[in-house]
Amino acid sequence: MELKLAALRNEEVLVLMVKYRELCVRFEKDLSASPRDLALAKASALMLVQAIAQQDDPA
């Protein structure tokens, strides 16, 4: 999913993917003790980016 979203030619999504990657670093520092929580945090942030991408291009 990360690769698919990063490949879009949507400027807003590209900016959000940069922020997503920054968040991933933060999540890894803050949630490293719990692999489940880490995965959930990353997935949640990625789903927000996906929602924006779909809003801009519902196809």
Residue pairs with C-beta under 8 A, 6 or more apart in sequence:
1 46
1 50
2 17
2 20
2 46
5 13
5 17
5 46
5 49
5 50
5 53
6 14
6 17
8 14
8 53
8 57
10 53
10 56
10 57
12 52
12 56
13 49
13 52
13 53
13 56
16 48
16 49
16 52
17 49
20 45
20 46
20 49
23 41
23 42
23 45
24 42
24 45
27 38
27 41
27 42
27 45
28 38
31 37
31 38
31 41
32 38
